[in-house]
Amino acid sequence: MPWLYLLLALAAFAVAFKTTSVAVLVISLLLALGLLLAWVLSLVAQRVGSRSRDTAAMIDPEELRRLRAQAEARRNSGQPPAPPAA
């Protein structure tokens, strides 16, 4: 989708170069600027989205308390730590 913004911006620049009307020139240059901005922002959004963590994999505070309590109980009883779940 970001590349569509770039292609449309290039088309708007082509219209700006070919036109003889000042009004069409201003409109097409503004459109090209807006499409270039949309292109850059969509590339950044894709980059950030690909680097973000999956929120489903995060541990909620209650689960974290339960795991800490289990680890503390194991430590107090002298059992070796359980292998991590895969």
Buried (B, 14 or more C-beta within 10 A) or exposed (E): EBEEBBEBBEBBBEBBEEBEEEEEBEBBBEBBEBBBEBBEEBBEEEEEEEEEEEEEEEEEEEEEEEEEEEEEEEEEEEEEEEEEEE
